[in-house]
Amino acid sequence: MKQKPHICPRCGEITSKIHDYRVQRIKDVPLFGKPTVIVLKKRRYVCKHCGKKFYEHIDYLPRYHRMTNRLSIYILQQLKNNKA
């Protein structure tokens, strides 16, 4: 993913200073009937103004989740189609 400036959740200042990275494995929709895992290198930013450290915002991945929004919708559709 391209680097872009982020807004500090504590003070509201804009920062683009990267503190470090973390690798996260994220489950996604199966491809060709096989489980899919995305290996994402997440950036952790640090605010130059207040010192707060925070992770970048990723549109397809809610905070604290280990699966994409797409997989959540896929699972719900599969459950809806397999009514008992």
MOSULMO-V846293 format. One record per backbone hydrogen bond with DSSP energy under -1.0 kcal/mol. NH is the residue of the N-H (numbers start at 1). CO is the residue of the C=O. Records with the same first field share a line. If there is no record, write none. Layout:
NH = CO, CO
//
This chain:
6 = 15
8 = 13
12 = 8
15 = 6
19 = 44
20 = 44
22 = 42
24 = 40
26 = 38
27 = 66
28 = 36
31 = 34
34 = 31
38 = 26
40 = 24
42 = 22
44 = 20
45 = 54
46 = 17
47 = 52
51 = 47
54 = 45
56 = 43
61 = 58
65 = 62
68 = 27
69 = 60
72 = 68
73 = 69
74 = 70
75 = 71
76 = 72
77 = 73
78 = 74
79 = 75
80 = 76
81 = 77
82 = 78
//
